[in-house]
Each structure stands twice: as structure tokens, then as C-alpha cells.
Amino acid sequence: MSSPVLLNLGYGNLVVASRVVAIVSPQSAPMRRLREEAEGRGKLVVLSAINPETIAGRLQDGSADLAE
């Protein structure tokens, strides 16, 4: 059994890459509403200080499990 690929979100935080649903800018109004709605339903929303483009690049180039 292979181990899951982890996506580095910075500052030592990792998530399982296959569980990522979307990578969006946290400042957008739709994202704020989505975050509030998810919180109300007991769903997990992970926020990162790293730019969405950087995270998407890590996910695409296969370096998702590499530390900074």
C-alpha cells in the first residue's frame, strides 16, 4: 500500500493532496461565504498564508510532498 501524497501549505502544515477540492483566494467574497457555510455544517476549511498560485503549482508539478 502506498502512502498518501502530502501537500505542503507552509509553516510545517500538510494536507493529503487527494483530498483537496479547490484552491481559491481567501479574500474573495464567495470564499468568505463558503468558509462560513462550511463552518456551520461542521466541515473543515484549511487556510494558508501561501499564495494560491504557489500551492496549485506544488500540486501540479508533483512536488506536493516536498518540504520547503
RAKAWO-V167773 format. One line per field, one symbol per residue. ss: DSSP state (H for helix, E for strand, L for the rest). phi: phi as a letter, one per 40 degrees, with the letter a starting at -180 (. if undefined). burial: I if it has 9 or more other ideal C-beta (glycine too) atoms within 8 Angstrom, else O. Layout:
ss: ???
phi: ???
burial: ???
This chain:
ss: LLLLLEEEEELLEEEEHHHLLLLLLLLLHHHHHHHHHHHHLLLLLLLLLLLHHHHHHHHHLLLLLLLL
phi: .ccccbbccgfgcbbcdccccabbcccccccccccccccccgccbbbbccddcccccccccgcdcccc
burial: OOOOIIIIIIOOIOIIIOOIOOOOOOOOOOIIOIIOOIIOOOOOOOOOOOOIOOIIOIIOOOOIOOOO
